[in-house]
Amino acid sequence: MQKLSIIIVLFVTFWGAKAQQSISLEEAYQKILENNLNLKGGALKIDAQKILKQSAFNLDPLNVSAEIGQFNTDKTDHKFSVSQNFRFPGFYQKQKQVFTEEWKQSLLNLSLQKWQLRRELTLIFNELNYLDAKYALIKKADSLYGVYYDKAALRLRKGESNVLEKSTAENYKSQAHFQLLAIERDKAVTQEKLNFLINDGDSYTNEKQSFSVQNALFSQLQNPEGNPYVETLKQEQEIQKARTLEAKARLSPSINLGYNNTSMIGNQENGSYNDGSKRFHSAVIGVGIPLFNKAQKLAIEAQRVNEEIAANNYQLALNNLNMQYKQYKIQYQNALKETDYFQNDGLKNAETILKTANLQFYNGEINYLDYVLLVNQALDIRNRSIDSVKKLNDAVTEMNALQQTKID
């Protein structure tokens, strides 16, 4: 069963890898801008809001009625009426302002989506580069353990060592092998995340490059108000203000215009007789006064509360942004200290340990178990160095994302 699992992992990994294209972070981002479904949805939302702006002048339904009965004499007359309610122009202007502010919000939401995707893409590339570095390290360990497993097996056959040495070598060799499989699996999962974001039907992987330290743009948060997420909350305040003005405008009177067309069959006051062929016309004008307006006043009061909520959310976002930046800065500073140590001293020590261990082992000055302990120590230093770079780059990515204001 264990062999079957290994075969399946290898098949999935190599079958998916053979058709993959290497791509840089910037190239991947451009493809995301062209193909990502979230961005397409955001663009459609902008189109919808742009159309909705044109619906601000929204009249009530035209009222058409007909009457039949004895209006003037015992003869049957007919009356047709048409009427239409209008709001004062200020109401429609306020309604259009709401739609305009919501349209502006849709633009900011698209920028926010681009910002989020850029951040997510950078973290994915950090992960892929990290896994490549880990794979190269474990591959080297696997090679070392493989060579010395063969030597331990030979020494055992010659009677120069015991079974413990061979078993230890075999155990480390197996551990390295399964670590490689785990890294291949993790990379395949991360590549699928990349392909999901790009969404063009092809399969991609990161362009091979050295696993190096990224640079933070600023040491302090420069313009938190310009952060894309904060900007959407700032715009939400404008939306709520516009909705309050619209709610107030609903308290203004409305105008009703009407037209009547009536027949009057029978004798008229001037002595003539009307047989119904002659029609009589009249116009109606009226004013709708919102006399019973308690419900609307409560709606206005509730809308003022919504304004306060929007203002509170905006301030909360600013506070959270500053807090997050400080947290990432602490992570960055800690990771930077670790990385500086490994690059200045730790990796040199690891190289010295490995060279010395190889020399002493070949000269017979140490046994295999001592050699393995020294090799593991050197590999652990290199492994922790890779981990520190990963932590540093992730912190830099988060800090730079919080600093970013202009989204292309």
C-alpha positions as CSV (number, residue, x, y, z in Angstrom):
1,M,0.0,0.0,0.0
2,Q,2.9,2.3,0.8
3,K,4.5,1.7,-2.6
4,L,1.2,2.3,-4.3
5,S,0.9,5.7,-2.6
6,I,4.4,6.7,-3.7
7,I,3.6,5.7,-7.3
8,I,0.4,7.8,-7.3
9,V,2.2,10.9,-5.9
10,L,5.0,10.5,-8.5
11,F,2.5,10.0,-11.3
12,V,0.4,13.1,-10.4
13,T,3.5,15.2,-9.8
14,F,5.3,14.4,-13.1
15,W,2.3,14.1,-15.2
16,G,1.2,17.7,-14.1
17,A,4.7,19.0,-14.4
18,K,5.5,17.9,-18.0
19,A,3.1,20.5,-19.5
20,Q,4.0,23.4,-17.2
21,Q,5.3,26.7,-18.3
22,S,7.7,28.8,-16.3
23,I,6.5,32.3,-15.6
24,S,7.7,35.3,-13.8
25,L,5.7,37.1,-11.1
26,E,5.0,40.1,-13.4
27,E,4.0,37.9,-16.3
28,A,1.7,36.0,-14.0
29,Y,0.1,39.2,-12.7
30,Q,-0.6,40.4,-16.3
31,K,-2.3,37.1,-17.1
32,I,-4.4,37.5,-13.9
33,L,-5.5,40.9,-15.0
34,E,-6.6,39.4,-18.3
35,N,-8.3,36.2,-17.2
36,N,-9.1,36.2,-13.5
37,L,-12.8,35.6,-12.9
38,N,-13.0,37.8,-9.8
39,L,-11.7,40.7,-11.8
40,K,-14.1,40.0,-14.6
41,G,-16.9,40.0,-12.0
42,G,-15.7,43.3,-10.6
43,A,-15.6,44.8,-14.1
44,L,-19.2,43.7,-14.7
45,K,-20.2,45.2,-11.4
46,I,-18.9,48.5,-12.6
47,D,-20.9,48.2,-15.9
48,A,-24.0,47.4,-13.9
49,Q,-23.6,50.4,-11.6
50,K,-22.9,52.7,-14.6
51,I,-26.2,51.6,-16.1
52,L,-28.0,52.0,-12.8
53,K,-26.9,55.7,-12.6
54,Q,-29.1,56.4,-15.6
55,S,-32.2,55.1,-13.8
56,A,-32.2,57.8,-11.2
57,F,-35.1,59.7,-12.8
58,N,-37.5,56.9,-11.9
59,L,-41.2,58.0,-12.2
60,D,-44.1,56.3,-10.5
61,P,-46.3,54.3,-12.9
62,L,-48.7,56.2,-15.1
63,N,-52.2,56.0,-13.7
64,V,-54.9,55.4,-16.4
65,S,-58.5,55.0,-15.4
66,A,-62.0,54.8,-17.0
67,E,-65.4,55.5,-15.7
68,I,-68.8,54.8,-17.1
69,G,-72.1,55.9,-15.6
70,Q,-74.8,58.6,-15.4
71,F,-72.8,61.8,-14.7
72,N,-75.1,64.4,-16.2
73,T,-78.5,62.9,-17.0
74,D,-80.0,59.5,-17.1
75,K,-77.9,58.8,-20.2
76,T,-74.7,56.7,-19.9
77,D,-71.5,58.8,-20.2
78,H,-67.8,57.8,-20.4
79,K,-64.8,59.3,-18.7
80,F,-61.2,58.6,-19.3
81,S,-58.4,59.9,-17.0
82,V,-54.6,59.9,-17.0
83,S,-52.5,61.1,-14.1
84,Q,-48.8,61.1,-13.2
85,N,-47.0,61.7,-9.9
86,F,-43.7,63.6,-10.0
87,R,-41.1,64.3,-7.3
88,F,-39.4,67.6,-7.1
89,P,-36.1,67.6,-9.1
90,G,-34.0,67.7,-5.9
91,F,-35.2,64.2,-5.0
92,Y,-34.0,62.7,-8.3
93,Q,-30.7,64.5,-7.9
94,K,-30.2,63.0,-4.5
95,Q,-31.1,59.5,-5.9
96,K,-28.6,59.9,-8.7
97,Q,-26.0,60.9,-6.2
98,V,-26.5,57.6,-4.3
99,F,-26.0,55.7,-7.5
100,T,-23.0,57.7,-8.4
101,E,-21.3,57.0,-5.0
102,E,-22.1,53.3,-5.4
103,W,-20.6,53.4,-8.9
104,K,-17.4,54.9,-7.4
105,Q,-17.4,52.1,-4.8
106,S,-17.5,49.5,-7.6
107,L,-14.3,51.1,-9.1
108,L,-12.6,51.0,-5.7
109,N,-13.7,47.4,-5.2
110,L,-12.0,46.4,-8.4
111,S,-8.8,48.1,-7.3
112,L,-9.2,46.2,-4.0
113,Q,-9.5,42.9,-5.8
114,K,-6.4,43.7,-7.8
115,W,-4.5,44.6,-4.6
116,Q,-5.6,41.3,-3.0
117,L,-4.6,39.2,-6.0
118,R,-1.2,40.9,-6.2
119,R,-0.6,40.2,-2.6
120,E,-1.8,36.6,-2.9
121,L,0.3,36.0,-6.0
122,T,3.4,37.3,-4.4
123,L,2.9,35.0,-1.4
124,I,2.4,32.1,-3.8
125,F,5.7,32.9,-5.6
126,N,7.4,33.1,-2.2
127,E,6.1,29.7,-1.4
128,L,7.2,28.2,-4.7
129,N,10.7,29.7,-4.5
130,Y,10.9,28.4,-0.9
131,L,9.9,24.9,-1.9
132,D,12.5,24.9,-4.7
133,A,15.2,25.9,-2.2
134,K,14.0,23.2,0.3
135,Y,13.9,20.6,-2.5
136,A,17.5,21.4,-3.6
137,L,18.7,21.1,0.0
138,I,16.9,17.8,0.7
139,K,18.1,16.5,-2.7
140,K,21.6,17.1,-1.6
141,A,20.9,15.4,1.7
142,D,19.4,12.5,-0.2
143,S,22.5,12.2,-2.3
144,L,24.8,12.3,0.7
145,Y,22.7,9.7,2.6
146,G,22.6,7.5,-0.5
147,V,26.3,7.5,-1.0
148,Y,27.0,6.7,2.7
149,Y,24.2,4.1,2.9
150,D,26.1,2.2,0.2
151,K,29.3,2.6,2.2
152,A,27.6,1.5,5.4
153,A,26.2,-1.6,3.6
154,L,29.6,-2.4,2.3
155,R,31.2,-2.0,5.7
156,L,28.6,-4.3,7.2
157,R,29.3,-7.0,4.6
158,K,33.0,-6.8,5.3
159,G,32.4,-7.0,9.0
160,E,33.8,-3.5,9.6
161,S,30.6,-2.2,11.3
162,N,27.4,-3.4,12.9
163,V,23.8,-3.4,11.7
164,L,23.1,-0.2,13.7
165,E,25.2,1.9,11.3
166,K,23.5,0.5,8.2
167,S,20.0,0.9,9.8
168,T,20.7,4.5,10.7
169,A,21.9,5.2,7.2
170,E,18.9,3.6,5.7
171,N,16.5,5.5,8.0
172,Y,18.0,8.9,7.0
173,K,18.0,8.0,3.4
174,S,14.3,7.1,3.6
175,Q,13.5,10.3,5.5
176,A,15.1,12.4,2.8
177,H,13.2,10.5,0.1
178,F,9.8,11.0,1.7
179,Q,10.6,14.7,2.4
180,L,11.2,15.1,-1.3
181,L,7.8,13.5,-2.1
182,A,6.2,15.8,0.5
183,I,7.8,18.9,-1.1
184,E,6.7,17.8,-4.6
185,R,3.2,17.4,-3.3
186,D,3.2,20.8,-1.6
187,K,4.5,22.4,-4.8
188,A,1.8,20.7,-6.9
189,V,-0.8,22.2,-4.6
190,T,0.7,25.6,-4.7
191,Q,1.0,25.5,-8.5
192,E,-2.7,24.7,-8.6
193,K,-3.4,27.9,-6.6
194,L,-1.3,29.8,-9.2
195,N,-3.2,28.2,-12.1
196,F,-6.5,29.0,-10.5
197,L,-5.6,32.7,-10.2
198,I,-4.4,32.9,-13.8
199,N,-7.3,30.9,-15.1
200,D,-6.4,30.6,-18.8
201,G,-6.4,26.8,-19.1
202,D,-2.6,26.4,-19.1
203,S,-0.4,25.1,-16.3
204,Y,2.3,27.3,-14.8
205,T,5.2,27.1,-12.3
206,N,7.5,29.8,-11.0
207,E,10.5,30.9,-13.1
208,K,13.6,29.4,-11.5
209,Q,15.6,32.0,-9.6
210,S,17.8,32.3,-6.5
211,F,16.0,32.2,-3.2
212,S,17.0,35.7,-2.0
213,V,15.9,38.3,0.4
214,Q,13.2,40.9,-0.7
215,N,13.4,44.5,0.3
216,A,10.8,46.4,2.4
217,L,9.7,49.6,0.7
218,F,9.4,51.7,3.9
219,S,10.2,51.4,7.5
220,Q,7.0,53.2,8.6
221,L,3.4,53.0,7.3
222,Q,3.4,56.1,5.0
223,N,-0.2,56.6,3.9
224,P,-2.7,54.3,5.6
225,E,-5.7,56.3,4.2
226,G,-4.6,55.3,0.7
227,N,-4.7,51.6,1.3
228,P,-7.3,50.1,-1.1
229,Y,-9.3,48.4,1.6
230,V,-9.4,51.6,3.7
231,E,-10.4,53.6,0.6
232,T,-13.5,51.4,0.1
233,L,-14.5,52.1,3.7
234,K,-14.0,55.8,3.2
235,Q,-16.2,55.6,0.1
236,E,-18.8,53.7,2.1
237,Q,-19.1,56.8,4.3
238,E,-19.9,58.9,1.2
239,I,-22.6,56.3,0.2
240,Q,-24.3,56.5,3.6
241,K,-24.2,60.3,3.5
242,A,-25.9,60.3,0.1
243,R,-28.5,57.8,1.3
244,T,-29.3,60.1,4.3
245,L,-29.9,63.0,1.9
246,E,-32.1,60.8,-0.3
247,A,-34.1,59.7,2.7
248,K,-34.6,63.4,3.7
249,A,-35.7,64.2,0.2
250,R,-38.5,61.7,0.5
251,L,-40.2,64.1,2.9
252,S,-40.6,66.8,0.2
253,P,-44.0,67.1,-1.5
254,S,-44.8,65.4,-4.7
255,I,-46.8,66.9,-7.7
256,N,-49.7,65.2,-9.4
257,L,-50.7,66.2,-13.0
258,G,-53.8,64.7,-14.6
259,Y,-56.0,65.0,-17.6
260,N,-59.7,64.0,-17.9
261,N,-61.8,63.4,-21.1
262,T,-65.6,63.1,-20.5
263,S,-68.7,62.8,-22.5
264,M,-72.0,64.5,-21.3
265,I,-75.0,63.3,-23.3
266,G,-78.2,65.3,-23.0
267,N,-79.4,68.9,-22.9
268,Q,-76.9,71.5,-22.1
269,E,-77.3,74.8,-20.3
270,N,-77.2,76.8,-23.6
271,G,-80.2,74.8,-24.9
272,S,-78.2,72.6,-27.2
273,Y,-78.3,68.8,-27.2
274,N,-75.1,66.8,-27.0
275,D,-75.3,63.3,-28.4
276,G,-71.9,62.2,-27.0
277,S,-69.8,63.1,-30.1
278,K,-68.5,66.2,-28.3
279,R,-66.0,65.5,-25.5
280,F,-65.3,67.7,-22.5
281,H,-61.7,68.2,-21.3
282,S,-60.2,69.1,-17.9
283,A,-56.8,69.2,-16.3
284,V,-55.9,68.4,-12.7
285,I,-52.9,69.5,-10.7
286,G,-52.3,68.5,-7.1
287,V,-49.7,68.4,-4.4
288,G,-48.9,65.3,-2.3
289,I,-48.0,66.3,1.2
290,P,-46.2,63.7,3.4
291,L,-48.4,64.5,6.4
292,F,-48.0,61.0,8.0
293,N,-44.3,60.9,7.9
294,K,-43.2,59.2,11.1
295,A,-42.0,56.1,9.3
296,Q,-39.8,58.1,7.0
297,K,-38.4,60.1,9.9
298,L,-37.5,56.9,11.6
299,A,-35.8,55.7,8.4
300,I,-33.8,59.0,8.3
301,E,-32.8,58.4,12.0
302,A,-31.7,54.9,11.2
303,Q,-29.7,56.1,8.2
304,R,-27.8,58.5,10.4
305,V,-26.9,55.5,12.6
306,N,-25.6,53.9,9.4
307,E,-23.4,56.9,8.8
308,E,-21.9,56.5,12.3
309,I,-21.3,52.8,11.6
310,A,-19.5,53.6,8.4
311,A,-17.3,56.2,10.2
312,N,-16.6,53.7,13.0
313,N,-15.6,51.0,10.5
314,Y,-13.3,53.4,8.7
315,Q,-11.5,54.3,11.9
316,L,-11.3,50.7,13.0
317,A,-9.8,49.8,9.6
318,L,-7.1,52.5,10.1
319,N,-6.3,51.2,13.6
320,N,-6.1,47.6,12.4
321,L,-3.9,48.6,9.5
322,N,-1.4,50.3,11.8
323,M,-1.5,47.4,14.2
324,Q,-1.0,44.8,11.3
325,Y,2.0,46.9,10.0
326,K,3.6,46.9,13.4
327,Q,3.1,43.2,13.8
328,Y,4.6,42.4,10.4
329,K,7.4,44.9,11.1
330,I,8.3,42.9,14.3
331,Q,8.2,39.7,12.3
332,Y,10.4,41.3,9.7
333,Q,12.9,42.5,12.2
334,N,13.1,39.1,13.9
335,A,13.5,37.3,10.6
336,L,16.1,39.8,9.4
337,K,18.2,39.2,12.5
338,E,18.0,35.4,11.8
339,T,18.8,35.9,8.1
340,D,21.7,38.1,8.8
341,Y,23.2,35.6,11.2
342,F,22.9,32.7,8.8
343,Q,24.2,34.7,5.8
344,N,27.1,36.2,7.8
345,D,28.0,33.3,10.1
346,G,25.6,30.3,10.1
347,L,26.1,29.2,6.5
348,K,29.9,29.5,6.7
349,N,29.8,27.4,9.9
350,A,27.6,24.8,8.1
351,E,30.1,24.6,5.2
352,T,33.0,24.2,7.6
353,I,31.2,21.5,9.5
354,L,30.3,19.6,6.3
355,K,33.8,19.8,4.9
356,T,35.5,18.8,8.2
357,A,33.0,15.9,8.6
358,N,33.7,14.6,5.1
359,L,37.5,14.9,5.6
360,Q,37.5,13.2,9.0
361,F,35.1,10.5,7.8
362,Y,37.3,9.7,4.8
363,N,40.4,9.6,7.0
364,G,38.7,7.3,9.4
365,E,38.9,9.8,12.3
366,I,35.1,9.5,13.0
367,N,32.6,6.7,12.5
368,Y,29.5,6.8,10.4
369,L,27.2,7.7,13.3
370,D,29.3,10.7,14.3
371,Y,29.5,11.7,10.6
372,V,25.7,11.6,10.2
373,L,25.3,13.8,13.3
374,L,27.6,16.4,11.9
375,V,26.0,16.3,8.4
376,N,22.6,16.7,10.0
377,Q,23.8,19.7,12.0
378,A,25.1,21.4,8.8
379,L,21.9,20.6,6.9
380,D,19.8,21.9,9.8
381,I,21.6,25.2,9.7
382,R,21.0,25.5,6.0
383,N,17.4,24.5,6.4
384,R,16.8,27.1,9.1
385,S,18.5,29.7,6.9
386,I,15.9,28.9,4.1
387,D,13.1,29.1,6.7
388,S,14.3,32.5,7.9
389,V,14.4,33.9,4.3
390,K,10.9,32.6,3.8
391,K,9.6,34.3,7.0
392,L,11.4,37.5,6.0
393,N,10.0,37.6,2.5
394,D,6.5,36.9,3.7
395,A,6.7,39.7,6.2
396,V,8.1,42.0,3.5
397,T,5.3,41.1,1.1
398,E,2.7,41.9,3.8
399,M,4.4,45.2,4.7
400,N,4.7,46.3,1.0
401,A,1.1,45.3,0.4
402,L,-0.1,47.5,3.3
403,Q,2.0,50.4,1.8
404,Q,0.6,50.0,-1.7
405,T,-1.8,52.7,-2.8
406,K,-1.8,52.8,-6.6
407,I,-3.2,49.7,-8.2
408,D,-2.4,49.1,-11.9
